[in-house]
Structure formats: C-alpha cells, structure tokens
Amino acid sequence: MKKLLTTLLCLLALAPVPALSAPVLDGAAILQKVDRNLEPESYEMLRKLINIEPDGKKKEFVLYSVKKGRDKIVALFLAPQSDKGRATLRLGDNMWLYIPEVGKPMRITSLQSVTGGVFNNADILRIDYTAEYKVEAAAEEKDQYLLTLKAKTNEVAYDKLKMWVDRKALLPVTIECYAASGMLIKTLRFADIKDFGGGIKRPATIETDSPLYKDYKSVMLYANIKKRSFPDEVFSLNYLPRVEDLRK
C-alpha cells in the first residue's frame, strides 16, 4: 500500500498543471464605456474648430451643438460672422446643412466638410461609435487597449478604425481612420483631459492630420459640455431655423 501511494504521488507531481486561460476582452463593452465617457447620451456643448494651413494661416469656427441618444445631433454656427446662423442636422447616416440665405436644408455627405478643414462632417457631427461600428478585435498593449472597429454599413465615413484606449480612464488616445482599400485617411489625437462637471471628464482637445492633406491640421477645442434633455422636434428639418432659441 505504501509503495502504491508513493507511486501515485510521483505521478501527480509529474502531471502537467493546466494553464490558466487569460480573460477574453469584451471589446464591445469597452467601446460602450468610451462612448459614455466622451459624452452623455443627451447634452449641449460649445466647441471651437481651428483649421491651420501649411503657411500657418488659421480659420476659426465656434459651434453650439446638442445631441440626443446615439445618433441625433444638431450643430449651430456662432462664428465667424459669415457663417453665423448656419445649422447642420444629423440623423443616423443622413445629414443636412441649413443656410439662412437659402432658407431650405440641403443634403450633405459624411466625407464633405462644412468647415473646409481636415475634420469632415462625420467628425464634426459625430454620433456614438457603437452606432456606426462593431468591434472586430480587442487587445491589450501596456496601459492601453487596442480596438479594431469595422463599419456596420457602407454609409459610414471610415471603413475601419484602430482605436487606442487608455485602460484606466477608458478614453481614446489615438484613432487611425482607414478607407476600405486599407489606406490611412487621417489620425485623431485626443489630449488635455478636463473635468467639465456633472461627471463628465474627457479630452478637451482633438487634433487631426491626414496624409491626403500634407501639412494641414485641424483642432477641435471643447469649452463646455453639459447634460441636457431635448424633445425630438429639435432634431428635425423644420427646427433648423430655430436652433438659436435653445441658447436663450
């Protein structure tokens, strides 16, 4: 019996110990948290957009924006004077521009730019990433997550995104935007994390450049973000001439 016990103990000692499998990253859950950490589901905000040309010349725009849910957003131009009163509306993949002098909303596309810089309309009228993209892969890289996102439809401005996310803050650090061909269209860099109050703590600065626009750069500065609820009528073509009323 003693000999049998000794033999069993020896066999157990030699048996391989099963490796503990690493926990699988839930990329979809990470992306949802990124969306909510960047912005509440319903809010108003003030932003300044600055387009910088290769010779250093700058053009600035000030926008008042309101958003509801995952895919409804309106932006009103406050400056410069030449653009004051213009308003844009996005409902999912559909976008319009209202110009007071014209008096009728015009269709615009995600790859166009109402400000003429490196930021396109999809960047300026950004809806939740989870509304447009699904997570193809998620990986850990030191103090960051790397999410590979694939567009859900052909209407999305970028076919694929590579998003580096700060693991602690669950906020984007860098996003590379790619066309369906695999070509890099632009890079977005997030910086200057600021506490806006009301539980909103996010980057106050986004910079972008593109290999398609050599030596051009655009910057988006967030001055204010505040939770606020809006009725559905605000996000309609008929309301575009009255967006200014929301600031009163």
KEKE-3310 file (N, C-alpha, C; in steps of 0.2 Angstrom, whole numbers, plus 5000, padded with zeros to 4 digits):
npx = (5004:5010:5019:5012:5005:5016:5019:5008:5008:5020:5017:5006:5014:5021:5012:5006:5002:4987:4986:4981:4968:4969:4958:4945:4944:4931:4927:4916:4910:4920:4920:4907:4908:4918:4911:4901:4909:4915:4905:4888:4872:4863:4865:4872:4884:4899:4910:4926:4933:4947:4956:4971:4983:4997:5005:5003:4992:4976:4959:4944:4930:4916:4905:4889:4882:4870:4864:4855:4852:4859:4862:4858:4860:4863:4871:4875:4881:4890:4901:4913:4906:4902:4897:4888:4872:4870:4866:4867:4861:4861:4854:4856:4864:4861:4862:4861:4862:4858:4856:4853:4851:4847:4837:4832:4835:4849:4855:4870:4886:4895:4908:4911:4915:4909:4916:4927:4940:4952:4944:4930:4912:4907:4916:4913:4900:4898:4892:4888:4901:4897:4886:4889:4900:4906:4915:4929:4941:4950:4963:4977:4988:5001:4998:4986:4971:4969:4957:4950:4939:4925:4916:4898:4890:4890:4888:4895:4908:4922:4929:4936:4942:4956:4958:4966:4964:4965:4968:4964:4957:4947:4946:4948:4964:4972:4966:4966:4960:4953:4951:4941:4950:4961:4969:4976:4967:4966:4972:4967:4970:4969:4969:4973:4964:4950:4939:4923:4912:4897:4900:4907:4921:4934:4944:4949:4954:4955:4966:4969:4977:4981:4987:4982:4981:4993:5003:4993:4982:4969:4960:4950:4942:4935:4924:4914:4903:4887:4875:4859:4842:4831:4817:4811:4807:4817:4827:4824:4821:4813:4815:4828:4829:4827:4836:4844:4836:4837:4848:4843)
npy = (4994:5006:5008:5009:5021:5030:5029:5034:5048:5052:5051:5061:5072:5073:5076:5088:5105:5112:5127:5143:5151:5167:5180:5184:5199:5210:5219:5226:5230:5239:5249:5254:5260:5269:5278:5283:5289:5299:5307:5312:5304:5313:5330:5347:5357:5368:5372:5375:5376:5375:5378:5375:5380:5376:5387:5393:5400:5403:5398:5400:5393:5393:5383:5378:5364:5351:5335:5320:5304:5290:5294:5306:5323:5341:5355:5372:5386:5399:5408:5411:5428:5427:5414:5413:5407:5397:5380:5363:5346:5330:5314:5298:5291:5301:5318:5336:5353:5369:5385:5401:5411:5404:5396:5384:5367:5358:5343:5335:5326:5313:5313:5326:5343:5355:5365:5365:5360:5348:5340:5331:5331:5320:5319:5331:5331:5320:5304:5291:5279:5266:5266:5266:5257:5240:5229:5222:5216:5215:5220:5220:5232:5236:5250:5252:5249:5241:5243:5236:5242:5239:5246:5246:5248:5253:5267:5274:5285:5281:5265:5257:5258:5260:5260:5267:5265:5272:5262:5265:5277:5274:5281:5287:5288:5289:5288:5279:5281:5272:5269:5258:5252:5250:5261:5274:5287:5298:5304:5304:5313:5313:5324:5333:5331:5336:5341:5343:5344:5338:5324:5322:5319:5321:5321:5338:5342:5339:5334:5333:5326:5323:5311:5314:5328:5336:5344:5351:5355:5352:5357:5353:5361:5359:5368:5368:5356:5349:5340:5338:5338:5335:5338:5328:5335:5345:5339:5340:5344:5355:5362:5368:5382:5387:5384:5392:5397:5388:5392:5402)
npz = (5000:5004:4995:4983:4986:4986:4972:4966:4971:4965:4951:4951:4954:4942:4933:4921:4925:4922:4911:4916:4908:4899:4903:4892:4882:4882:4870:4864:4876:4881:4871:4872:4885:4882:4873:4882:4891:4884:4880:4887:4885:4881:4878:4878:4870:4868:4856:4848:4832:4823:4809:4802:4790:4779:4778:4791:4792:4799:4802:4811:4819:4829:4837:4843:4850:4850:4857:4856:4862:4853:4840:4835:4831:4832:4825:4827:4819:4827:4825:4812:4808:4795:4793:4803:4810:4802:4801:4805:4803:4809:4807:4811:4797:4789:4783:4784:4779:4784:4777:4781:4771:4760:4765:4764:4769:4764:4757:4764:4764:4773:4771:4766:4771:4782:4787:4780:4783:4789:4797:4794:4790:4797:4807:4814:4816:4825:4830:4842:4843:4844:4837:4824:4822:4823:4835:4829:4834:4850:4860:4872:4876:4885:4894:4888:4878:4862:4850:4836:4824:4814:4801:4801:4790:4773:4772:4782:4786:4788:4784:4793:4809:4820:4837:4850:4867:4883:4897:4910:4911:4901:4889:4873:4865:4853:4837:4822:4805:4792:4775:4764:4756:4763:4765:4775:4781:4790:4806:4822:4837:4854:4868:4884:4896:4904:4918:4916:4924:4932:4931:4919:4912:4901:4886:4881:4869:4852:4840:4822:4808:4790:4778:4766:4765:4765:4778:4782:4796:4809:4823:4837:4850:4865:4875:4883:4890:4894:4903:4896:4892:4877:4867:4854:4842:4841:4833:4819:4802:4801:4812:4811:4808:4820:4830:4837:4847:4857:4865:4873)
capx = (5000:5014:5023:5006:5004:5022:5019:5003:5011:5025:5013:5003:5019:5024:5006:5006:4997:4983:4987:4975:4967:4968:4951:4944:4942:4925:4928:4910:4908:4924:4918:4901:4911:4921:4906:4898:4914:4916:4899:4882:4868:4859:4869:4873:4891:4902:4917:4929:4936:4953:4959:4978:4986:5004:5009:5002:4986:4971:4952:4941:4923:4913:4899:4885:4879:4865:4864:4851:4853:4866:4863:4854:4865:4862:4876:4874:4887:4890:4906:4913:4900:4900:4893:4883:4866:4870:4865:4868:4857:4862:4850:4860:4868:4858:4865:4858:4865:4853:4859:4848:4850:4844:4830:4830:4840:4852:4859:4877:4888:4899:4915:4912:4917:4905:4921:4933:4947:4953:4938:4924:4906:4906:4919:4910:4893:4900:4887:4891:4905:4894:4880:4892:4905:4906:4922:4932:4946:4952:4970:4980:4995:5004:4992:4981:4968:4968:4951:4949:4932:4923:4909:4892:4887:4894:4887:4900:4914:4928:4928:4939:4946:4960:4957:4970:4960:4968:4964:4962:4951:4943:4945:4953:4971:4973:4962:4968:4954:4955:4947:4940:4956:4966:4973:4975:4964:4968:4973:4964:4974:4965:4973:4970:4958:4947:4933:4918:4907:4892:4903:4910:4929:4936:4949:4946:4957:4956:4969:4969:4980:4980:4992:4979:4981:5000:5005:4987:4980:4963:4960:4944:4943:4929:4924:4908:4898:4883:4869:4853:4837:4828:4812:4813:4806:4823:4831:4820:4822:4808:4818:4834:4830:4826:4841:4847:4831:4839:4853:4840)
capy = (5000:5012:5008:5011:5028:5033:5029:5039:5054:5054:5053:5068:5078:5074:5078:5095:5109:5116:5134:5147:5155:5174:5183:5187:5206:5212:5225:5230:5234:5244:5254:5257:5264:5275:5282:5287:5294:5305:5312:5309:5302:5319:5335:5353:5359:5373:5370:5379:5372:5379:5375:5378:5379:5375:5393:5395:5404:5400:5400:5398:5392:5392:5379:5376:5358:5347:5328:5316:5297:5288:5296:5313:5329:5347:5360:5379:5391:5405:5412:5418:5431:5425:5408:5413:5406:5391:5374:5356:5341:5323:5308:5292:5292:5307:5325:5342:5360:5374:5391:5406:5415:5399:5395:5377:5362:5354:5337:5335:5319:5312:5315:5333:5347:5361:5370:5366:5358:5341:5337:5331:5331:5314:5321:5337:5328:5313:5300:5286:5274:5259:5266:5265:5252:5234:5228:5216:5213:5219:5218:5224:5235:5240:5253:5254:5244:5242:5241:5237:5243:5239:5250:5242:5249:5257:5274:5276:5289:5277:5258:5254:5262:5257:5265:5265:5267:5272:5257:5267:5282:5272:5286:5286:5292:5290:5284:5280:5280:5269:5268:5251:5250:5250:5267:5278:5293:5303:5301:5309:5313:5316:5326:5338:5329:5341:5339:5348:5344:5333:5318:5322:5321:5319:5326:5344:5344:5334:5336:5328:5327:5317:5311:5317:5335:5337:5349:5354:5352:5354:5356:5354:5363:5359:5373:5366:5350:5349:5336:5342:5334:5339:5335:5325:5340:5349:5335:5339:5349:5361:5366:5370:5389:5390:5381:5398:5398:5383:5395:5408)
capz = (5000:5005:4988:4979:4987:4983:4965:4964:4972:4960:4945:4952:4954:4936:4929:4919:4928:4916:4912:4917:4902:4900:4902:4885:4882:4879:4866:4864:4882:4882:4866:4875:4890:4879:4871:4888:4895:4880:4880:4889:4879:4879:4880:4874:4871:4864:4853:4843:4827:4820:4803:4801:4784:4779:4780:4797:4792:4803:4801:4817:4819:4835:4836:4848:4847:4855:4854:4859:4860:4850:4833:4833:4833:4828:4827:4825:4819:4831:4822:4811:4806:4788:4794:4809:4809:4798:4806:4802:4807:4808:4810:4808:4791:4785:4786:4781:4781:4783:4777:4782:4765:4756:4768:4763:4771:4758:4759:4763:4765:4779:4769:4765:4777:4782:4789:4775:4786:4789:4800:4789:4793:4801:4814:4817:4819:4827:4834:4846:4839:4844:4832:4817:4821:4828:4837:4826:4838:4855:4863:4877:4874:4891:4898:4883:4874:4855:4847:4829:4823:4807:4799:4800:4783:4768:4773:4787:4783:4788:4784:4798:4814:4825:4842:4856:4873:4890:4901:4917:4910:4896:4884:4867:4865:4846:4832:4815:4801:4786:4769:4763:4752:4768:4765:4781:4779:4795:4813:4828:4843:4860:4874:4888:4899:4908:4921:4914:4929:4931:4930:4913:4912:4894:4882:4879:4863:4847:4834:4817:4801:4785:4773:4760:4765:4768:4782:4785:4803:4811:4830:4840:4857:4869:4880:4888:4889:4900:4901:4895:4888:4872:4864:4847:4837:4840:4828:4813:4797:4802:4818:4810:4808:4827:4834:4841:4853:4863:4869:4877)
cpx = (5004:5017:5018:5005:5010:5021:5014:5005:5016:5022:5009:5008:5021:5018:5007:5000:4994:4984:4981:4974:4966:4961:4951:4941:4936:4925:4922:4908:4913:4922:4912:4903:4914:4916:4903:4903:4916:4911:4893:4878:4864:4863:4869:4881:4893:4909:4919:4933:4941:4956:4966:4981:4993:5008:5007:4995:4980:4964:4948:4934:4921:4906:4895:4881:4875:4865:4859:4851:4859:4867:4859:4858:4863:4868:4875:4880:4886:4895:4910:4906:4897:4896:4888:4876:4865:4869:4865:4864:4860:4857:4853:4865:4866:4860:4862:4862:4860:4857:4853:4846:4846:4837:4828:4836:4843:4856:4866:4879:4893:4906:4916:4914:4913:4910:4927:4940:4947:4948:4933:4918:4904:4910:4916:4903:4894:4894:4891:4895:4901:4888:4883:4897:4904:4914:4924:4937:4948:4958:4972:4987:4997:4998:4987:4977:4968:4962:4951:4942:4931:4916:4904:4889:4892:4893:4892:4906:4920:4926:4930:4943:4950:4960:4961:4966:4964:4964:4961:4956:4946:4941:4950:4959:4972:4968:4964:4962:4956:4950:4946:4946:4962:4971:4971:4973:4966:4969:4971:4968:4970:4970:4969:4964:4956:4940:4928:4912:4902:4894:4906:4917:4932:4941:4945:4949:4957:4960:4969:4973:4979:4985:4989:4980:4988:5001:4999:4985:4973:4963:4953:4945:4936:4929:4919:4904:4894:4877:4863:4848:4833:4822:4814:4812:4813:4827:4827:4822:4819:4811:4824:4834:4829:4831:4844:4843:4833:4844:4850:4838)
cpy = (5006:5013:5011:5019:5032:5034:5034:5046:5057:5055:5059:5073:5079:5077:5086:5099:5113:5124:5138:5152:5162:5176:5186:5194:5207:5219:5229:5233:5240:5250:5258:5262:5270:5280:5287:5291:5300:5310:5308:5307:5308:5325:5341:5354:5365:5371:5375:5375:5377:5375:5378:5375:5378:5381:5396:5399:5400:5402:5396:5398:5391:5389:5377:5370:5355:5340:5325:5308:5295:5291:5302:5318:5335:5351:5367:5383:5397:5410:5408:5421:5429:5418:5408:5412:5399:5385:5368:5351:5334:5318:5302:5293:5298:5313:5330:5348:5365:5381:5396:5409:5411:5398:5388:5372:5359:5348:5337:5327:5319:5314:5322:5336:5353:5367:5370:5363:5351:5337:5337:5331:5325:5315:5326:5335:5321:5310:5295:5281:5268:5260:5265:5259:5246:5233:5221:5212:5218:5216:5222:5226:5239:5243:5255:5248:5246:5239:5242:5237:5243:5242:5245:5243:5253:5265:5277:5279:5285:5269:5254:5259:5258:5262:5263:5269:5267:5267:5260:5272:5279:5277:5285:5291:5294:5285:5285:5278:5278:5269:5260:5248:5248:5256:5271:5285:5299:5300:5307:5308:5317:5318:5331:5336:5334:5339:5345:5348:5339:5326:5317:5324:5317:5324:5332:5346:5338:5337:5331:5331:5322:5317:5313:5324:5337:5344:5354:5351:5355:5353:5358:5355:5363:5364:5372:5360:5349:5345:5340:5338:5338:5335:5333:5330:5344:5346:5334:5345:5356:5365:5369:5378:5392:5387:5386:5398:5393:5387:5401:5405)
cpz = (5000:4998:4983:4980:4985:4976:4963:4965:4967:4953:4945:4951:4946:4931:4927:4922:4922:4917:4912:4911:4903:4899:4895:4886:4879:4876:4865:4870:4883:4877:4869:4881:4887:4876:4876:4891:4891:4880:4884:4883:4876:4882:4876:4875:4866:4862:4848:4838:4824:4815:4802:4794:4784:4781:4787:4798:4795:4802:4807:4816:4826:4834:4843:4846:4853:4852:4859:4857:4857:4843:4830:4836:4829:4830:4823:4825:4823:4828:4817:4808:4799:4788:4800:4807:4805:4803:4802:4807:4805:4811:4807:4803:4787:4788:4781:4783:4779:4783:4776:4775:4760:4758:4767:4765:4765:4761:4759:4765:4771:4777:4767:4771:4777:4784:4784:4777:4785:4792:4795:4793:4798:4808:4817:4820:4821:4832:4838:4841:4839:4839:4825:4816:4826:4829:4833:4830:4844:4858:4868:4875:4880:4894:4894:4880:4867:4852:4840:4827:4815:4806:4798:4793:4779:4768:4778:4783:4783:4788:4790:4803:4818:4831:4848:4862:4879:4894:4907:4916:4905:4891:4879:4867:4858:4842:4825:4811:4794:4781:4768:4759:4757:4769:4771:4778:4783:4801:4817:4834:4849:4866:4878:4892:4904:4911:4919:4919:4927:4929:4923:4913:4906:4891:4880:4872:4859:4841:4828:4811:4797:4780:4766:4759:4769:4771:4784:4792:4805:4819:4832:4847:4860:4875:4885:4886:4895:4898:4901:4890:4883:4869:4857:4842:4836:4834:4822:4808:4798:4808:4817:4810:4815:4832:4839:4848:4859:4868:4874:4884)
residu = (MET:LYS:LYS:LEU:LEU:THR:THR:LEU:LEU:CYS:LEU:LEU:ALA:LEU:ALA:PRO:VAL:PRO:ALA:LEU:SER:ALA:PRO:VAL:LEU:ASP:GLY:ALA:ALA:ILE:LEU:GLN:LYS:VAL:ASP:ARG:ASN:LEU:GLU:PRO:GLU:SER:TYR:GLU:MET:LEU:ARG:LYS:LEU:ILE:ASN:ILE:GLU:PRO:ASP:GLY:LYS:LYS:LYS:GLU:PHE:VAL:LEU:TYR:SER:VAL:LYS:LYS:GLY:ARG:ASP:LYS:ILE:VAL:ALA:LEU:PHE:LEU:ALA:PRO:GLN:SER:ASP:LYS:GLY:ARG:ALA:THR:LEU:ARG:LEU:GLY:ASP:ASN:MET:TRP:LEU:TYR:ILE:PRO:GLU:VAL:GLY:LYS:PRO:MET:ARG:ILE:THR:SER:LEU:GLN:SER:VAL:THR:GLY:GLY:VAL:PHE:ASN:ASN:ALA:ASP:ILE:LEU:ARG:ILE:ASP:TYR:THR:ALA:GLU:TYR:LYS:VAL:GLU:ALA:ALA:ALA:GLU:GLU:LYS:ASP:GLN:TYR:LEU:LEU:THR:LEU:LYS:ALA:LYS:THR:ASN:GLU:VAL:ALA:TYR:ASP:LYS:LEU:LYS:MET:TRP:VAL:ASP:ARG:LYS:ALA:LEU:LEU:PRO:VAL:THR:ILE:GLU:CYS:TYR:ALA:ALA:SER:GLY:MET:LEU:ILE:LYS:THR:LEU:ARG:PHE:ALA:ASP:ILE:LYS:ASP:PHE:GLY:GLY:GLY:ILE:LYS:ARG:PRO:ALA:THR:ILE:GLU:THR:ASP:SER:PRO:LEU:TYR:LYS:ASP:TYR:LYS:SER:VAL:MET:LEU:TYR:ALA:ASN:ILE:LYS:LYS:ARG:SER:PHE:PRO:ASP:GLU:VAL:PHE:SER:LEU:ASN:TYR:LEU:PRO:ARG:VAL:GLU:ASP:LEU:ARG:LYS)
# end
